[in-house]
Amino acid sequence: MATHDEVAAIFGKMQERFDPKKAEGMNATIQFQLAGDNGGPFWVRIADGKLDTGSGNAENAKMTLLASADDFYSMMTGSLNAMNAFMTGKVKIQGDTGLALKLMPLIG
């Protein structure tokens, strides 16, 4: 089980791995609702070739990802396949599902 700090650190790593060339023309806010004691609400905003992250609830999110914090951590660290997690219901997407497919290549 990942700690809350380990889960939160994933969002900082997203900023490090972000490839602005792949995000050209993208303007979107994504909400992450991660369940469990080690989870919480987080957000990612991609605009003007930059990726910003934070905790809490974002306004006007185009997509919301719902998962347990442990499943999200496993998915982001490579021990859980993202497509399998979605197909088995461990990860749910509300809103623009196409945005979910674009997100992974942007953050490695």
Helices and strands as residue ranges (DSSP letters): H 4-17, G 20-23, E 28-35, E 40-47, E 50-55, E 63-68, H 69-76, H 82-87, E 91-95, H 97-107
